[in-house]
Amino acid sequence: MDLMSVLVYLSCAMVVGLGGWLFKHSVDRRVHLSNYKPVSEEVFSAKLGALEDRLRGEIAAVKVKLDDVEKFTHHITIRLERFIDNERL
């Protein structure tokens, strides 16, 4: 083996390694939920749907709590205004 053959071999190995790395970090991410076990597209879609449902539930719960806070704030404001009006008399 001469120097040119070694350089060609190393260059090919680097290109194949770079291609594998790009595949693992881009295309292959869709079918892996973790770094260890691949999953089918159906399982991935189901887990993604479950996550979306959970997020919708969390958002709805936050909206309900914000509505409650607004009601309590309005109620407290009314009571404070009545208290201030009663103190003036």
C-alpha positions, 0 to 999 in steps of 0.5 A: 500500500502506498501513501495515496491508497492510505489517504483514499481509504481514510477519506472514504472512511471519514465520508462514511462515518460522517454520513452515518452520523448525519443519518443518526442525528437527523433521519433516524431521530424520528424512529427512536424515542431514546438512544437505545431502542427503535420504535415503529411509526405507530408507537411514535405517533401514539406517544406524541398524541398522548403528549399532546393530550397531556399538554392540552389538559395542562393548558385547560387546567391553567386556564381554569385556575386563571379564571378562578384567580380573576374571579377571586381578584374581582371579589376581593376588589369589590369587598375592599371598595365596600370596606373603604366606602363604609370607613368613609361614612 
